[in-house]
């Protein structure tokens, strides 16, 4: 399952429901990464991006190889506000 989304469950059926996505992916991209189709909330929130301090901790202590992105790369926001995957420095 993609790490770029947040899910809860529908009260009556207890089916998984998509409720939020990362700012650098679309709902369609989240669904393409899944092996099944979850319920989809009426309104999908966009998650707040990580702060520079949070990114530093993630990259230097928690996920030094970029494995939690699922693709072995980090995500970075450009000055124009767009998002992109970046290659990590070797070493």
N, C-alpha and C positions, 0 to 999 in steps of 0.2 A: 504494500500500500504506500502511496506517496506521502512523504513527510511534509508536503507543501499544503496540507489541508487540515481542517479540524472537523470532527464529526461528533454528533451526539446520537441519541436514539429516539425514535418516534414513540410516544407514550403508549399507545394502544398495541401496536404490533411489535414493538421493540426492534424494528429494523434500523440499520445504520442510516444516518441522515447527514449529508454534507451541509455544514453551516457556515464555513469560512474558508478562505483560500489565501495563499501568500500573494503579495502584490506583483510578483514577477511571473505568475502563471494565470491562465484562464481556467474557468470551470471545465471547459472541454479538455484542456491538457490534463487536469486532475483525473477526469473520467477515463481518459485514454490509458492512464497508468494503472487502472484498476481492472481486476479480473471479473468483476461483477458491477452491476449498476445499483448504487445506493439510492435511497430517497434523496430528494433535493429540497432544501428549505425554500420557502417563498422568497426570502431575501438572503443572499450570500454576502456575509461581511468580508471585508478585506483586512487582513491582519496588519498590525503596525509593524513596520520594519525594525530590525534590531538596531540598537544604538551602536556607535563606534566602540564603546566600552564592552558591550555584550559581544560584538563581533570579535574583538581582541581575545576575550576569554574563550569563546568557541574555537577560534582558530589556533590559539596557542596552548590551550589546556584540554579542551574536551573533544575536539574533532580535528586533530592536526593533519590528518590525511584527507579531509573532505568527504568522509564516508557517509555521513548522515544526509548529504544531499542526494544520495542514491546514484550519483554519477561520478564521484571522485573529484568534484570541482566545487569551488565556493561560488556564491552569488554575490554580486556587487552592484550597488546603485551608482550610476553615472551622474555627473553634474547636472545633466538635463532631466534627471528623474527617471530615466529608463533603467531597466535591470538587465544584467547579462551574467553568464557564467564566465569565470576567469580561471586561467591555468594557474596552478600553484608553483611557487618557486621551488626548485629542487634543493635538497640539502637539509 
